Amino acid sequence: QVQFVESGGGLVQPGGSLRLSCAASGSGFSDYDMGWYRQAPGKQRELVAAITSVGITNYVDSVVGRFTASRDNAKTTVYLQMNSLKPEDTAVYYCNKRWGLRSGVWGQGTQVTVSS
């Protein structure tokens, strides 16, 4: 069964950039539609970016033009390039498959803090 480990978070100033990585272990990664999610303090988890098994992407309106999701199936890794970061982007970021077995199981995520 596939598992995901997020990395790359940190503290950045407004307008800065970060690149998050999501490393998958287990079988079936190349068949999975994947998503990046985030959860800010006191708020519900939201889908930020989705990427299909063949690399087609979609984004929540608030990050359009600033965030870019990509994947490398050979490395079984999904990425989220985040540019022009804003304080409201502060959250714990998670990756997960969009559907299927264990899609409701979440890892520890990686903290992104945007502050001056």
C-alpha positions as CSV (number, residue, x, y, z in Angstrom):
1,Q,0.0,0.0,0.0
2,V,1.3,3.4,-0.9
3,Q,2.5,5.9,1.7
4,F,3.4,9.6,1.3
5,V,6.0,11.7,3.1
6,E,5.9,15.5,2.6
7,S,9.0,17.7,2.9
8,G,10.3,21.2,1.9
9,G,8.3,23.4,4.2
10,G,9.8,26.3,6.2
11,L,9.5,29.9,7.1
12,V,9.6,32.5,4.3
13,Q,8.9,36.1,3.9
14,P,5.9,37.4,1.9
15,G,6.7,37.2,-1.8
16,G,9.1,34.3,-1.3
17,S,9.1,30.8,-2.7
18,L,9.2,27.2,-1.6
19,R,9.2,23.9,-3.3
20,L,7.4,21.1,-1.5
21,S,8.1,17.4,-2.3
22,C,5.9,14.4,-1.7
23,A,7.7,11.1,-1.8
24,A,5.6,8.0,-2.3
25,S,6.5,4.5,-1.3
26,G,4.6,1.3,-2.3
27,S,3.1,0.3,-5.5
28,G,0.7,2.0,-7.9
29,F,1.9,5.6,-7.8
30,S,1.8,6.1,-11.6
31,D,-1.9,5.3,-11.6
32,Y,-2.9,7.7,-8.9
33,D,-4.5,11.1,-9.3
34,M,-2.8,13.2,-6.6
35,G,-3.6,16.3,-4.6
36,W,-1.9,18.9,-2.4
37,Y,-4.0,20.0,0.5
38,R,-3.5,22.5,3.3
39,Q,-4.9,23.1,6.7
40,A,-4.5,26.4,8.5
41,P,-5.1,26.8,12.2
42,G,-8.8,26.7,13.0
43,K,-9.8,26.0,9.5
44,Q,-10.8,22.9,7.5
45,R,-8.4,21.1,5.2
46,E,-8.8,22.3,1.6
47,L,-7.6,21.0,-1.7
48,V,-5.0,23.4,-3.2
49,A,-3.8,21.6,-6.3
50,A,-4.7,18.4,-8.1
51,I,-2.6,16.6,-10.6
52,T,-3.8,13.5,-12.6
53,S,-1.9,10.4,-13.2
54,V,-0.8,11.9,-16.6
55,G,0.1,15.3,-15.3
56,I,-3.1,17.4,-15.9
57,T,-3.4,20.0,-13.1
58,N,-6.1,22.1,-11.5
59,Y,-5.9,24.7,-8.7
60,V,-8.0,26.5,-6.2
61,D,-8.6,30.1,-7.3
62,S,-6.5,31.6,-4.5
63,V,-3.3,30.1,-5.8
64,V,-3.8,30.2,-9.5
65,G,-0.8,31.8,-11.2
66,R,1.4,31.3,-8.1
67,F,1.5,27.6,-7.4
68,T,2.5,24.8,-9.8
69,A,2.0,21.1,-9.2
70,S,4.1,18.6,-11.1
71,R,5.1,14.9,-10.8
72,D,7.9,12.6,-11.7
73,N,6.5,9.1,-11.9
74,A,10.0,7.6,-12.3
75,K,10.9,9.0,-8.9
76,T,7.4,8.4,-7.5
77,T,7.4,12.0,-6.3
78,V,4.9,14.9,-6.6
79,Y,6.0,18.5,-6.2
80,L,4.4,21.8,-5.4
81,Q,6.3,25.0,-6.5
82,M,4.9,27.9,-4.5
83,N,5.8,31.4,-5.6
84,S,4.7,34.9,-4.5
85,L,3.7,33.5,-1.1
86,K,1.3,35.3,1.1
87,P,0.6,35.2,4.8
88,E,-2.7,33.5,4.1
89,D,-0.8,30.6,2.6
90,T,0.5,29.7,6.0
91,A,-0.7,26.1,6.8
92,V,0.4,22.5,7.1
93,Y,0.6,21.1,3.6
94,Y,-0.3,17.5,2.9
95,C,-0.2,15.3,-0.2
96,N,-2.5,12.3,-0.8
97,K,-4.2,10.3,-3.6
98,R,-7.5,11.8,-4.6
99,W,-9.5,8.6,-4.3
100,G,-9.3,4.9,-3.7
101,L,-8.0,2.6,-1.0
102,R,-6.6,4.5,2.1
103,S,-7.3,7.9,0.5
104,G,-8.6,9.0,3.9
105,V,-5.3,8.3,5.6
106,W,-3.1,11.4,6.1
107,G,0.6,11.8,6.9
108,Q,2.2,14.3,9.1
109,G,2.4,17.1,6.4
110,T,5.0,19.9,6.2
111,Q,4.6,23.3,7.8
112,V,4.7,26.4,5.6
113,T,4.9,29.7,7.4
114,V,4.8,33.0,5.5
115,S,5.6,35.9,7.8
116,S,7.9,39.0,7.9
